[in-house]
Amino acid sequence: MLTVTKKAAAFLKVAKAAEGATRRAGIRLRRDAIPDESGKPSVGFTISEEPAPDDWEFEQQGLRIFVEDELVQPLDDRTLDVRDANDGLQLVFR
């Protein structure tokens, strides 16, 4: 199962608030259309009131998370965290 760190959850909660999302809204992890530098698909994040019909839904750190069906297996046993980058904080999978 995907684990979300306290720092990542706090970062995503701030993003939700900045977008004016409701408290019930969650973060949806979806396959991004543009692969990363390695050619592997990258993961995109959107704010969503409800999961898509085939999404896997769970809650961690007081944050609802919706994972696109195609990403459930690749993200299993991974951790979503944040790291300092040149232009601020960045979400990363470990």
PDB file of N, CA, C and O in Angstrom:
ATOM      1  N   MET A   1       0.834  -1.182   0.000  1.00  0.00           N
ATOM      2  CA  MET A   1       0.000   0.000   0.000  1.00  0.00           C
ATOM      3  C   MET A   1       0.882   1.251   0.000  1.00  0.00           C
ATOM      4  O   MET A   1       1.932   1.274   0.642  1.00  0.00           O
ATOM      5  N   LEU A   2       0.468   2.252  -0.695  1.00  0.00           N
ATOM      6  CA  LEU A   2       1.170   3.534  -0.738  1.00  0.00           C
ATOM      7  C   LEU A   2       1.098   4.193   0.638  1.00  0.00           C
ATOM      8  O   LEU A   2       0.045   4.212   1.276  1.00  0.00           O
ATOM      9  N   THR A   3       2.219   4.728   1.081  1.00  0.00           N
ATOM     10  CA  THR A   3       2.279   5.465   2.339  1.00  0.00           C
ATOM     11  C   THR A   3       2.509   6.942   2.019  1.00  0.00           C
ATOM     12  O   THR A   3       3.319   7.277   1.155  1.00  0.00           O
ATOM     13  N   VAL A   4       1.799   7.813   2.713  1.00  0.00           N
ATOM     14  CA  VAL A   4       1.951   9.263   2.543  1.00  0.00           C
ATOM     15  C   VAL A   4       2.543   9.816   3.834  1.00  0.00           C
ATOM     16  O   VAL A   4       1.962   9.641   4.906  1.00  0.00           O
ATOM     17  N   THR A   5       3.689  10.480   3.743  1.00  0.00           N
ATOM     18  CA  THR A   5       4.319  11.039   4.940  1.00  0.00           C
ATOM     19  C   THR A   5       3.530  12.245   5.445  1.00  0.00           C
ATOM     20  O   THR A   5       2.711  12.815   4.725  1.00  0.00           O
ATOM     21  N   LYS A   6       3.792  12.618   6.692  1.00  0.00           N
ATOM     22  CA  LYS A   6       3.139  13.802   7.261  1.00  0.00           C
ATOM     23  C   LYS A   6       3.470  15.050   6.454  1.00  0.00           C
ATOM     24  O   LYS A   6       2.601  15.894   6.231  1.00  0.00           O
ATOM     25  N   LYS A   7       4.725  15.173   6.015  1.00  0.00           N
ATOM     26  CA  LYS A   7       5.138  16.342   5.233  1.00  0.00           C
ATOM     27  C   LYS A   7       4.412  16.397   3.891  1.00  0.00           C
ATOM     28  O   LYS A   7       3.976  17.464   3.459  1.00  0.00           O
ATOM     29  N   ALA A   8       4.284  15.241   3.234  1.00  0.00           N
ATOM     30  CA  ALA A   8       3.599  15.207   1.943  1.00  0.00           C
ATOM     31  C   ALA A   8       2.122  15.542   2.118  1.00  0.00           C
ATOM     32  O   ALA A   8       1.554  16.290   1.322  1.00  0.00           O
ATOM     33  N   ALA A   9       1.502  14.993   3.154  1.00  0.00           N
ATOM     34  CA  ALA A   9       0.089  15.279   3.412  1.00  0.00           C
ATOM     35  C   ALA A   9      -0.114  16.766   3.692  1.00  0.00           C
ATOM     36  O   ALA A   9      -1.064  17.365   3.188  1.00  0.00           O
ATOM     37  N   ALA A  10       0.765  17.365   4.487  1.00  0.00           N
ATOM     38  CA  ALA A  10       0.649  18.797   4.787  1.00  0.00           C
ATOM     39  C   ALA A  10       0.805  19.626   3.509  1.00  0.00           C
ATOM     40  O   ALA A  10       0.061  20.583   3.294  1.00  0.00           O
ATOM     41  N   PHE A  11       1.759  19.263   2.674  1.00  0.00           N
ATOM     42  CA  PHE A  11       1.989  19.953   1.404  1.00  0.00           C
ATOM     43  C   PHE A  11       0.736  19.877   0.519  1.00  0.00           C
ATOM     44  O   PHE A  11       0.329  20.879  -0.069  1.00  0.00           O
ATOM     45  N   LEU A  12       0.135  18.698   0.426  1.00  0.00           N
ATOM     46  CA  LEU A  12      -1.050  18.512  -0.404  1.00  0.00           C
ATOM     47  C   LEU A  12      -2.280  19.207   0.179  1.00  0.00           C
ATOM     48  O   LEU A  12      -3.132  19.687  -0.569  1.00  0.00           O
ATOM     49  N   LYS A  13      -2.379  19.262   1.501  1.00  0.00           N
ATOM     50  CA  LYS A  13      -3.493  19.981   2.134  1.00  0.00           C
ATOM     51  C   LYS A  13      -3.410  21.475   1.834  1.00  0.00           C
ATOM     52  O   LYS A  13      -4.432  22.121   1.603  1.00  0.00           O
ATOM     53  N   VAL A  14      -2.207  22.018   1.837  1.00  0.00           N
ATOM     54  CA  VAL A  14      -2.016  23.433   1.487  1.00  0.00           C
ATOM     55  C   VAL A  14      -2.427  23.669   0.034  1.00  0.00           C
ATOM     56  O   VAL A  14      -3.069  24.671  -0.280  1.00  0.00           O
ATOM     57  N   ALA A  15      -2.054  22.742  -0.847  1.00  0.00           N
ATOM     58  CA  ALA A  15      -2.433  22.870  -2.263  1.00  0.00           C
ATOM     59  C   ALA A  15      -3.954  22.829  -2.419  1.00  0.00           C
ATOM     60  O   ALA A  15      -4.523  23.592  -3.199  1.00  0.00           O
ATOM     61  N   LYS A  16      -4.604  21.939  -1.678  1.00  0.00           N
ATOM     62  CA  LYS A  16      -6.074  21.868  -1.719  1.00  0.00           C
ATOM     63  C   LYS A  16      -6.692  23.183  -1.277  1.00  0.00           C
ATOM     64  O   LYS A  16      -7.596  23.702  -1.932  1.00  0.00           O
ATOM     65  N   ALA A  17      -6.206  23.718  -0.172  1.00  0.00           N
ATOM     66  CA  ALA A  17      -6.747  24.970   0.359  1.00  0.00           C
ATOM     67  C   ALA A  17      -6.527  26.114  -0.626  1.00  0.00           C
ATOM     68  O   ALA A  17      -7.410  26.952  -0.809  1.00  0.00           O
ATOM     69  N   ALA A  18      -5.365  26.156  -1.258  1.00  0.00           N
ATOM     70  CA  ALA A  18      -5.062  27.218  -2.219  1.00  0.00           C
ATOM     71  C   ALA A  18      -5.998  27.180  -3.419  1.00  0.00           C
ATOM     72  O   ALA A  18      -6.270  28.212  -4.032  1.00  0.00           O
ATOM     73  N   GLU A  19      -6.490  25.989  -3.756  1.00  0.00           N
ATOM     74  CA  GLU A  19      -7.412  25.831  -4.884  1.00  0.00           C
ATOM     75  C   GLU A  19      -8.863  26.036  -4.471  1.00  0.00           C
ATOM     76  O   GLU A  19      -9.757  26.016  -5.317  1.00  0.00           O
ATOM     77  N   GLY A  20      -9.104  26.233  -3.179  1.00  0.00           N
ATOM     78  CA  GLY A  20     -10.466  26.437  -2.701  1.00  0.00           C
ATOM     79  C   GLY A  20     -11.286  25.153  -2.647  1.00  0.00           C
ATOM     80  O   GLY A  20     -12.515  25.200  -2.678  1.00  0.00           O
ATOM     81  N   ALA A  21     -10.612  24.010  -2.566  1.00  0.00           N
ATOM     82  CA  ALA A  21     -11.309  22.721  -2.524  1.00  0.00           C
ATOM     83  C   ALA A  21     -12.012  22.537  -1.181  1.00  0.00           C
ATOM     84  O   ALA A  21     -11.614  23.119  -0.172  1.00  0.00           O
ATOM     85  N   THR A  22     -13.053  21.726  -1.188  1.00  0.00           N
ATOM     86  CA  THR A  22     -13.771  21.435   0.050  1.00  0.00           C
ATOM     87  C   THR A  22     -12.909  20.538   0.946  1.00  0.00           C
ATOM     88  O   THR A  22     -11.943  19.930   0.486  1.00  0.00           O
ATOM     89  N   ARG A  23     -13.270  20.465   2.213  1.00  0.00           N
ATOM     90  CA  ARG A  23     -12.536  19.599   3.150  1.00  0.00           C
ATOM     91  C   ARG A  23     -12.621  18.143   2.727  1.00  0.00           C
ATOM     92  O   ARG A  23     -11.696  17.365   2.959  1.00  0.00           O
ATOM     93  N   ARG A  24     -13.736  17.778   2.103  1.00  0.00           N
ATOM     94  CA  ARG A  24     -13.950  16.385   1.688  1.00  0.00           C
ATOM     95  C   ARG A  24     -13.158  16.013   0.431  1.00  0.00           C
ATOM     96  O   ARG A  24     -12.941  14.829   0.176  1.00  0.00           O
ATOM     97  N   ALA A  25     -12.731  16.981  -0.341  1.00  0.00           N
ATOM     98  CA  ALA A  25     -12.000  16.703  -1.583  1.00  0.00           C
ATOM     99  C   ALA A  25     -10.729  15.920  -1.288  1.00  0.00           C
ATOM    100  O   ALA A  25     -10.168  15.992  -0.195  1.00  0.00           O
ATOM    101  N   GLY A  26     -10.296  15.176  -2.285  1.00  0.00           N
ATOM    102  CA  GLY A  26      -9.078  14.387  -2.133  1.00  0.00           C
ATOM    103  C   GLY A  26      -8.080  14.704  -3.223  1.00  0.00           C
ATOM    104  O   GLY A  26      -8.322  15.530  -4.104  1.00  0.00           O
ATOM    105  N   ILE A  27      -6.964  14.030  -3.137  1.00  0.00           N
ATOM    106  CA  ILE A  27      -5.915  14.157  -4.137  1.00  0.00           C
ATOM    107  C   ILE A  27      -5.952  12.900  -5.000  1.00  0.00           C
ATOM    108  O   ILE A  27      -5.901  11.784  -4.483  1.00  0.00           O
ATOM    109  N   ARG A  28      -6.040  13.083  -6.305  1.00  0.00           N
ATOM    110  CA  ARG A  28      -6.070  11.945  -7.228  1.00  0.00           C
ATOM    111  C   ARG A  28      -4.718  11.804  -7.902  1.00  0.00           C
ATOM    112  O   ARG A  28      -4.205  12.747  -8.504  1.00  0.00           O
ATOM    113  N   LEU A  29      -4.151  10.619  -7.792  1.00  0.00           N
ATOM    114  CA  LEU A  29      -2.906  10.294  -8.469  1.00  0.00           C
ATOM    115  C   LEU A  29      -3.269   9.592  -9.761  1.00  0.00           C
ATOM    116  O   LEU A  29      -3.968   8.579  -9.763  1.00  0.00           O
ATOM    117  N   ARG A  30      -2.782  10.147 -10.861  1.00  0.00           N
ATOM    118  CA  ARG A  30      -3.112   9.605 -12.174  1.00  0.00           C
ATOM    119  C   ARG A  30      -1.851   9.524 -13.025  1.00  0.00           C
ATOM    120  O   ARG A  30      -0.872  10.234 -12.798  1.00  0.00           O
ATOM    121  N   ARG A  31      -1.908   8.656 -13.990  1.00  0.00           N
ATOM    122  CA  ARG A  31      -0.776   8.521 -14.911  1.00  0.00           C
ATOM    123  C   ARG A  31      -0.708   9.780 -15.749  1.00  0.00           C
ATOM    124  O   ARG A  31      -1.699  10.180 -16.361  1.00  0.00           O
ATOM    125  N   ASP A  32       0.458  10.404 -15.779  1.00  0.00           N
ATOM    126  CA  ASP A  32       0.648  11.627 -16.549  1.00  0.00           C
ATOM    127  C   ASP A  32       0.909  11.271 -18.006  1.00  0.00           C
ATOM    128  O   ASP A  32       1.495  10.228 -18.297  1.00  0.00           O
ATOM    129  N   ALA A  33       0.485  12.116 -18.903  1.00  0.00           N
ATOM    130  CA  ALA A  33       0.634  11.857 -20.332  1.00  0.00           C
ATOM    131  C   ALA A  33       2.082  11.983 -20.796  1.00  0.00           C
ATOM    132  O   ALA A  33       2.463  11.398 -21.810  1.00  0.00           O
ATOM    133  N   ILE A  34       2.886  12.742 -20.059  1.00  0.00           N
ATOM    134  CA  ILE A  34       4.266  12.988 -20.477  1.00  0.00           C
ATOM    135  C   ILE A  34       5.207  12.167 -19.613  1.00  0.00           C
ATOM    136  O   ILE A  34       5.256  12.373 -18.400  1.00  0.00           O
ATOM    137  N   PRO A  35       5.969  11.225 -20.211  1.00  0.00           N
ATOM    138  CA  PRO A  35       6.901  10.432 -19.413  1.00  0.00           C
ATOM    139  C   PRO A  35       8.046  11.287 -18.875  1.00  0.00           C
ATOM    140  O   PRO A  35       8.351  12.352 -19.414  1.00  0.00           O
ATOM    141  N   ASP A  36       8.679  10.798 -17.795  1.00  0.00           N
ATOM    142  CA  ASP A  36       9.820  11.536 -17.240  1.00  0.00           C
ATOM    143  C   ASP A  36      11.069  11.283 -18.093  1.00  0.00           C
ATOM    144  O   ASP A  36      10.991  10.625 -19.130  1.00  0.00           O
ATOM    145  N   GLU A  37      12.210  11.803 -17.657  1.00  0.00           N
ATOM    146  CA  GLU A  37      13.457  11.711 -18.424  1.00  0.00           C
ATOM    147  C   GLU A  37      13.870  10.272 -18.705  1.00  0.00           C
ATOM    148  O   GLU A  37      14.510  10.006 -19.723  1.00  0.00           O
ATOM    149  N   SER A  38      13.521   9.349 -17.832  1.00  0.00           N
ATOM    150  CA  SER A  38      13.912   7.948 -18.001  1.00  0.00           C
ATOM    151  C   SER A  38      13.005   7.217 -18.982  1.00  0.00           C
ATOM    152  O   SER A  38      13.263   6.062 -19.320  1.00  0.00           O
ATOM    153  N   GLY A  39      11.947   7.877 -19.441  1.00  0.00           N
ATOM    154  CA  GLY A  39      11.008   7.238 -20.337  1.00  0.00           C
ATOM    155  C   GLY A  39       9.880   6.532 -19.609  1.00  0.00           C
ATOM    156  O   GLY A  39       8.932   6.063 -20.237  1.00  0.00           O
ATOM    157  N   LYS A  40       9.976   6.453 -18.280  1.00  0.00           N
ATOM    158  CA  LYS A  40       8.919   5.824 -17.497  1.00  0.00           C
ATOM    159  C   LYS A  40       7.774   6.811 -17.349  1.00  0.00           C
ATOM    160  O   LYS A  40       7.998   8.021 -17.326  1.00  0.00           O
ATOM    161  N   PRO A  41       6.543   6.306 -17.250  1.00  0.00           N
ATOM    162  CA  PRO A  41       5.415   7.225 -17.054  1.00  0.00           C
ATOM    163  C   PRO A  41       5.566   7.979 -15.736  1.00  0.00           C
ATOM    164  O   PRO A  41       6.038   7.426 -14.742  1.00  0.00           O
ATOM    165  N   SER A  42       5.169   9.220 -15.740  1.00  0.00           N
ATOM    166  CA  SER A  42       5.204   9.987 -14.505  1.00  0.00           C
ATOM    167  C   SER A  42       3.801  10.057 -13.917  1.00  0.00           C
ATOM    168  O   SER A  42       2.816   9.746 -14.587  1.00  0.00           O
ATOM    169  N   VAL A  43       3.724  10.466 -12.669  1.00  0.00           N
ATOM    170  CA  VAL A  43       2.459  10.518 -11.958  1.00  0.00           C
ATOM    171  C   VAL A  43       2.030  11.970 -11.836  1.00  0.00           C
ATOM    172  O   VAL A  43       2.816  12.831 -11.440  1.00  0.00           O
ATOM    173  N   GLY A  44       0.781  12.232 -12.177  1.00  0.00           N
ATOM    174  CA  GLY A  44       0.209  13.560 -12.036  1.00  0.00           C
ATOM    175  C   GLY A  44      -0.723  13.595 -10.835  1.00  0.00           C
ATOM    176  O   GLY A  44      -1.232  12.562 -10.398  1.00  0.00           O
ATOM    177  N   PHE A  45      -0.938  14.776 -10.314  1.00  0.00           N
ATOM    178  CA  PHE A  45      -1.791  14.979  -9.152  1.00  0.00           C
ATOM    179  C   PHE A  45      -2.880  15.969  -9.507  1.00  0.00           C
ATOM    180  O   PHE A  45      -2.613  17.010 -10.107  1.00  0.00           O
ATOM    181  N   THR A  46      -4.110  15.645  -9.136  1.00  0.00           N
ATOM    182  CA  THR A  46      -5.215  16.577  -9.307  1.00  0.00           C
ATOM    183  C   THR A  46      -6.047  16.578  -8.033  1.00  0.00           C
ATOM    184  O   THR A  46      -6.019  15.621  -7.259  1.00  0.00           O
ATOM    185  N   ILE A  47      -6.777  17.649  -7.826  1.00  0.00           N
ATOM    186  CA  ILE A  47      -7.699  17.724  -6.695  1.00  0.00           C
ATOM    187  C   ILE A  47      -9.068  17.304  -7.216  1.00  0.00           C
ATOM    188  O   ILE A  47      -9.533  17.803  -8.241  1.00  0.00           O
ATOM    189  N   SER A  48      -9.702  16.391  -6.507  1.00  0.00           N
ATOM    190  CA  SER A  48     -10.964  15.841  -6.966  1.00  0.00           C
ATOM    191  C   SER A  48     -11.926  15.674  -5.794  1.00  0.00           C
ATOM    192  O   SER A  48     -11.527  15.256  -4.708  1.00  0.00           O
ATOM    193  N   GLU A  49     -13.180  16.001  -6.021  1.00  0.00           N
ATOM    194  CA  GLU A  49     -14.187  15.831  -4.965  1.00  0.00           C
ATOM    195  C   GLU A  49     -14.473  14.360  -4.690  1.00  0.00           C
ATOM    196  O   GLU A  49     -14.730  13.979  -3.548  1.00  0.00           O
ATOM    197  N   GLU A  50     -14.429  13.535  -5.731  1.00  0.00           N
ATOM    198  CA  GLU A  50     -14.725  12.113  -5.602  1.00  0.00           C
ATOM    199  C   GLU A  50     -13.762  11.319  -6.484  1.00  0.00           C
ATOM    200  O   GLU A  50     -13.252  11.843  -7.474  1.00  0.00           O
ATOM    201  N   PRO A  51     -13.514  10.058  -6.128  1.00  0.00           N
ATOM    202  CA  PRO A  51     -12.661   9.229  -6.981  1.00  0.00           C
ATOM    203  C   PRO A  51     -13.376   8.859  -8.275  1.00  0.00           C
ATOM    204  O   PRO A  51     -14.604   8.883  -8.346  1.00  0.00           O
ATOM    205  N   ALA A  52     -12.601   8.519  -9.289  1.00  0.00           N
ATOM    206  CA  ALA A  52     -13.172   7.956 -10.512  1.00  0.00           C
ATOM    207  C   ALA A  52     -13.673   6.546 -10.175  1.00  0.00           C
ATOM    208  O   ALA A  52     -13.233   5.965  -9.184  1.00  0.00           O
ATOM    209  N   PRO A  53     -14.578   5.991 -10.976  1.00  0.00           N
ATOM    210  CA  PRO A  53     -15.175   4.695 -10.647  1.00  0.00           C
ATOM    211  C   PRO A  53     -14.179   3.568 -10.363  1.00  0.00           C
ATOM    212  O   PRO A  53     -14.448   2.728  -9.503  1.00  0.00           O
ATOM    213  N   ASP A  54     -13.051   3.523 -11.048  1.00  0.00           N
ATOM    214  CA  ASP A  54     -12.082   2.433 -10.849  1.00  0.00           C
ATOM    215  C   ASP A  54     -10.919   2.804  -9.931  1.00  0.00           C
ATOM    216  O   ASP A  54      -9.991   2.012  -9.764  1.00  0.00           O
ATOM    217  N   ASP A  55     -10.955   3.983  -9.340  1.00  0.00           N
ATOM    218  CA  ASP A  55      -9.863   4.410  -8.448  1.00  0.00           C
ATOM    219  C   ASP A  55      -9.851   3.609  -7.153  1.00  0.00           C
ATOM    220  O   ASP A  55     -10.886   3.138  -6.679  1.00  0.00           O
ATOM    221  N   TRP A  56      -8.678   3.471  -6.605  1.00  0.00           N
ATOM    222  CA  TRP A  56      -8.493   2.890  -5.281  1.00  0.00           C
ATOM    223  C   TRP A  56      -8.500   4.061  -4.316  1.00  0.00           C
ATOM    224  O   TRP A  56      -7.762   5.024  -4.527  1.00  0.00           O
ATOM    225  N   GLU A  57      -9.300   4.014  -3.271  1.00  0.00           N
ATOM    226  CA  GLU A  57      -9.452   5.131  -2.344  1.00  0.00           C
ATOM    227  C   GLU A  57      -9.005   4.723  -0.944  1.00  0.00           C
ATOM    228  O   GLU A  57      -9.335   3.638  -0.465  1.00  0.00           O
ATOM    229  N   PHE A  58      -8.249   5.611  -0.294  1.00  0.00           N
ATOM    230  CA  PHE A  58      -7.866   5.409   1.097  1.00  0.00           C
ATOM    231  C   PHE A  58      -7.609   6.764   1.739  1.00  0.00           C
ATOM    232  O   PHE A  58      -7.592   7.789   1.057  1.00  0.00           O
ATOM    233  N   GLU A  59      -7.412   6.767   3.035  1.00  0.00           N
ATOM    234  CA  GLU A  59      -7.135   8.003   3.756  1.00  0.00           C
ATOM    235  C   GLU A  59      -5.900   7.811   4.620  1.00  0.00           C
ATOM    236  O   GLU A  59      -5.757   6.799   5.306  1.00  0.00           O
ATOM    237  N   GLN A  60      -5.004   8.802   4.576  1.00  0.00           N
ATOM    238  CA  GLN A  60      -3.828   8.821   5.441  1.00  0.00           C
ATOM    239  C   GLN A  60      -3.564  10.255   5.859  1.00  0.00           C
ATOM    240  O   GLN A  60      -3.723  11.188   5.073  1.00  0.00           O
ATOM    241  N   GLN A  61      -3.163  10.412   7.100  1.00  0.00           N
ATOM    242  CA  GLN A  61      -2.808  11.730   7.631  1.00  0.00           C
ATOM    243  C   GLN A  61      -3.960  12.720   7.458  1.00  0.00           C
ATOM    244  O   GLN A  61      -3.729  13.917   7.285  1.00  0.00           O
ATOM    245  N   GLY A  62      -5.198  12.226   7.504  1.00  0.00           N
ATOM    246  CA  GLY A  62      -6.359  13.097   7.354  1.00  0.00           C
ATOM    247  C   GLY A  62      -6.601  13.583   5.943  1.00  0.00           C
ATOM    248  O   GLY A  62      -7.317  14.563   5.739  1.00  0.00           O
ATOM    249  N   LEU A  63      -6.013  12.909   4.962  1.00  0.00           N
ATOM    250  CA  LEU A  63      -6.128  13.307   3.558  1.00  0.00           C
ATOM    251  C   LEU A  63      -6.679  12.143   2.742  1.00  0.00           C
ATOM    252  O   LEU A  63      -6.154  11.031   2.797  1.00  0.00           O
ATOM    253  N   ARG A  64      -7.750  12.411   1.979  1.00  0.00           N
ATOM    254  CA  ARG A  64      -8.277  11.381   1.078  1.00  0.00           C
ATOM    255  C   ARG A  64      -7.380  11.289  -0.147  1.00  0.00           C
ATOM    256  O   ARG A  64      -7.008  12.301  -0.739  1.00  0.00           O
ATOM    257  N   ILE A  65      -7.039  10.058  -0.516  1.00  0.00           N
ATOM    258  CA  ILE A  65      -6.178   9.799  -1.669  1.00  0.00           C
ATOM    259  C   ILE A  65      -6.926   8.876  -2.617  1.00  0.00           C
ATOM    260  O   ILE A  65      -7.489   7.865  -2.196  1.00  0.00           O
ATOM    261  N   PHE A  66      -6.930   9.226  -3.902  1.00  0.00           N
ATOM    262  CA  PHE A  66      -7.528   8.399  -4.939  1.00  0.00           C
ATOM    263  C   PHE A  66      -6.400   8.020  -5.899  1.00  0.00           C
ATOM    264  O   PHE A  66      -5.704   8.892  -6.419  1.00  0.00           O
ATOM    265  N   VAL A  67      -6.223   6.729  -6.131  1.00  0.00           N
ATOM    266  CA  VAL A  67      -5.152   6.266  -7.015  1.00  0.00           C
ATOM    267  C   VAL A  67      -5.784   5.614  -8.244  1.00  0.00           C
ATOM    268  O   VAL A  67      -6.588   4.688  -8.132  1.00  0.00           O
ATOM    269  N   GLU A  68      -5.406   6.112  -9.404  1.00  0.00           N
ATOM    270  CA  GLU A  68      -5.882   5.534 -10.656  1.00  0.00           C
ATOM    271  C   GLU A  68      -5.546   4.045 -10.670  1.00  0.00           C
ATOM    272  O   GLU A  68      -4.459   3.638 -10.260  1.00  0.00           O
ATOM    273  N   ASP A  69      -6.484   3.251 -11.140  1.00  0.00           N
ATOM    274  CA  ASP A  69      -6.351   1.800 -11.130  1.00  0.00           C
ATOM    275  C   ASP A  69      -5.010   1.317 -11.700  1.00  0.00           C
ATOM    276  O   ASP A  69      -4.398   0.406 -11.142  1.00  0.00           O
ATOM    277  N   GLU A  70      -4.556   1.913 -12.790  1.00  0.00           N
ATOM    278  CA  GLU A  70      -3.306   1.495 -13.436  1.00  0.00           C
ATOM    279  C   GLU A  70      -2.071   1.753 -12.574  1.00  0.00           C
ATOM    280  O   GLU A  70      -1.014   1.171 -12.819  1.00  0.00           O
ATOM    281  N   LEU A  71      -2.196   2.621 -11.566  1.00  0.00           N
ATOM    282  CA  LEU A  71      -1.044   2.957 -10.728  1.00  0.00           C
ATOM    283  C   LEU A  71      -1.001   2.203  -9.403  1.00  0.00           C
ATOM    284  O   LEU A  71      -0.007   2.281  -8.682  1.00  0.00           O
ATOM    285  N   VAL A  72      -2.061   1.478  -9.076  1.00  0.00           N
ATOM    286  CA  VAL A  72      -2.106   0.801  -7.781  1.00  0.00           C
ATOM    287  C   VAL A  72      -0.920  -0.128  -7.602  1.00  0.00           C
ATOM    288  O   VAL A  72      -0.231  -0.050  -6.586  1.00  0.00           O
ATOM    289  N   GLN A  73      -0.667  -0.995  -8.550  1.00  0.00           N
ATOM    290  CA  GLN A  73       0.438  -1.945  -8.415  1.00  0.00           C
ATOM    291  C   GLN A  73       1.808  -1.258  -8.456  1.00  0.00           C
ATOM    292  O   GLN A  73       2.643  -1.547  -7.599  1.00  0.00           O
ATOM    293  N   PRO A  74       2.078  -0.354  -9.422  1.00  0.00           N
ATOM    294  CA  PRO A  74       3.391   0.296  -9.433  1.00  0.00           C
ATOM    295  C   PRO A  74       3.699   1.111  -8.166  1.00  0.00           C
ATOM    296  O   PRO A  74       4.865   1.266  -7.802  1.00  0.00           O
ATOM    297  N   LEU A  75       2.662   1.632  -7.496  1.00  0.00           N
ATOM    298  CA  LEU A  75       2.890   2.451  -6.301  1.00  0.00           C
ATOM    299  C   LEU A  75       2.799   1.650  -5.001  1.00  0.00           C
ATOM    300  O   LEU A  75       3.002   2.202  -3.919  1.00  0.00           O
ATOM    301  N   ASP A  76       2.497   0.362  -5.099  1.00  0.00           N
ATOM    302  CA  ASP A  76       2.408  -0.475  -3.910  1.00  0.00           C
ATOM    303  C   ASP A  76       3.763  -0.500  -3.190  1.00  0.00           C
ATOM    304  O   ASP A  76       4.807  -0.652  -3.824  1.00  0.00           O
ATOM    305  N   ASP A  77       3.736  -0.351  -1.889  1.00  0.00           N
ATOM    306  CA  ASP A  77       4.940  -0.340  -1.038  1.00  0.00           C
ATOM    307  C   ASP A  77       5.858   0.854  -1.292  1.00  0.00           C
ATOM    308  O   ASP A  77       7.028   0.811  -0.910  1.00  0.00           O
ATOM    309  N   ARG A  78       5.364   1.911  -1.923  1.00  0.00           N
ATOM    310  CA  ARG A  78       6.140   3.137  -2.118  1.00  0.00           C
ATOM    311  C   ARG A  78       5.688   4.160  -1.096  1.00  0.00           C
ATOM    312  O   ARG A  78       4.625   4.021  -0.491  1.00  0.00           O
ATOM    313  N   THR A  79       6.504   5.192  -0.905  1.00  0.00           N
ATOM    314  CA  THR A  79       6.196   6.278   0.023  1.00  0.00           C
ATOM    315  C   THR A  79       6.188   7.594  -0.732  1.00  0.00           C
ATOM    316  O   THR A  79       7.137   7.913  -1.449  1.00  0.00           O
ATOM    317  N   LEU A  80       5.115   8.359  -0.571  1.00  0.00           N
ATOM    318  CA  LEU A  80       5.035   9.702  -1.140  1.00  0.00           C
ATOM    319  C   LEU A  80       5.546  10.675  -0.088  1.00  0.00           C
ATOM    320  O   LEU A  80       5.028  10.735   1.026  1.00  0.00           O
ATOM    321  N   ASP A  81       6.567  11.434  -0.456  1.00  0.00           N
ATOM    322  CA  ASP A  81       7.226  12.343   0.478  1.00  0.00           C
ATOM    323  C   ASP A  81       7.499  13.657  -0.249  1.00  0.00           C
ATOM    324  O   ASP A  81       7.162  13.801  -1.424  1.00  0.00           O
ATOM    325  N   VAL A  82       8.098  14.599   0.436  1.00  0.00           N
ATOM    326  CA  VAL A  82       8.531  15.854  -0.183  1.00  0.00           C
ATOM    327  C   VAL A  82      10.031  16.024   0.034  1.00  0.00           C
ATOM    328  O   VAL A  82      10.612  15.495   0.982  1.00  0.00           O
ATOM    329  N   ARG A  83      10.629  16.774  -0.874  1.00  0.00           N
ATOM    330  CA  ARG A  83      12.047  17.107  -0.727  1.00  0.00           C
ATOM    331  C   ARG A  83      12.241  18.558  -1.147  1.00  0.00           C
ATOM    332  O   ARG A  83      11.445  19.121  -1.899  1.00  0.00           O
ATOM    333  N   ASP A  84      13.305  19.138  -0.648  1.00  0.00           N
ATOM    334  CA  ASP A  84      13.644  20.498  -1.037  1.00  0.00           C
ATOM    335  C   ASP A  84      14.244  20.475  -2.435  1.00  0.00           C
ATOM    336  O   ASP A  84      15.153  19.695  -2.720  1.00  0.00           O
ATOM    337  N   ALA A  85      13.731  21.326  -3.294  1.00  0.00           N
ATOM    338  CA  ALA A  85      14.253  21.473  -4.649  1.00  0.00           C
ATOM    339  C   ALA A  85      14.642  22.936  -4.837  1.00  0.00           C
ATOM    340  O   ALA A  85      14.352  23.775  -3.983  1.00  0.00           O
ATOM    341  N   ASN A  86      15.288  23.236  -5.937  1.00  0.00           N
ATOM    342  CA  ASN A  86      15.738  24.608  -6.201  1.00  0.00           C
ATOM    343  C   ASN A  86      14.595  25.608  -6.184  1.00  0.00           C
ATOM    344  O   ASN A  86      14.771  26.755  -5.774  1.00  0.00           O
ATOM    345  N   ASP A  87      13.420  25.169  -6.630  1.00  0.00           N
ATOM    346  CA  ASP A  87      12.281  26.091  -6.718  1.00  0.00           C
ATOM    347  C   ASP A  87      11.227  25.832  -5.648  1.00  0.00           C
ATOM    348  O   ASP A  87      10.059  26.173  -5.836  1.00  0.00           O
ATOM    349  N   GLY A  88      11.625  25.233  -4.530  1.00  0.00           N
ATOM    350  CA  GLY A  88      10.684  24.980  -3.435  1.00  0.00           C
ATOM    351  C   GLY A  88      10.566  23.505  -3.142  1.00  0.00           C
ATOM    352  O   GLY A  88      11.464  22.730  -3.473  1.00  0.00           O
ATOM    353  N   LEU A  89       9.475  23.106  -2.530  1.00  0.00           N
ATOM    354  CA  LEU A  89       9.268  21.704  -2.198  1.00  0.00           C
ATOM    355  C   LEU A  89       8.753  20.944  -3.420  1.00  0.00           C
ATOM    356  O   LEU A  89       8.056  21.498  -4.270  1.00  0.00           O
ATOM    357  N   GLN A  90       9.114  19.663  -3.483  1.00  0.00           N
ATOM    358  CA  GLN A  90       8.722  18.811  -4.603  1.00  0.00           C
ATOM    359  C   GLN A  90       8.269  17.461  -4.062  1.00  0.00           C
ATOM    360  O   GLN A  90       8.918  16.898  -3.180  1.00  0.00           O
ATOM    361  N   LEU A  91       7.171  16.941  -4.579  1.00  0.00           N
ATOM    362  CA  LEU A  91       6.711  15.616  -4.202  1.00  0.00           C
ATOM    363  C   LEU A  91       7.574  14.557  -4.872  1.00  0.00           C
ATOM    364  O   LEU A  91       7.926  14.685  -6.045  1.00  0.00           O
ATOM    365  N   VAL A  92       7.912  13.515  -4.128  1.00  0.00           N
ATOM    366  CA  VAL A  92       8.727  12.420  -4.653  1.00  0.00           C
ATOM    367  C   VAL A  92       8.208  11.087  -4.138  1.00  0.00           C
ATOM    368  O   VAL A  92       7.615  11.015  -3.062  1.00  0.00           O
ATOM    369  N   PHE A  93       8.432  10.045  -4.903  1.00  0.00           N
ATOM    370  CA  PHE A  93       8.141   8.693  -4.455  1.00  0.00           C
ATOM    371  C   PHE A  93       9.457   8.036  -4.075  1.00  0.00           C
ATOM    372  O   PHE A  93      10.453   8.133  -4.792  1.00  0.00           O
ATOM    373  N   ARG A  94       9.438   7.369  -2.934  1.00  0.00           N
ATOM    374  CA  ARG A  94      10.635   6.650  -2.463  1.00  0.00           C
ATOM    375  C   ARG A  94      10.339   5.172  -2.450  1.00  0.00           C
ATOM    376  O   ARG A  94      11.203   4.373  -2.089  1.00  0.00           O
TER     377      ARG A  94
END
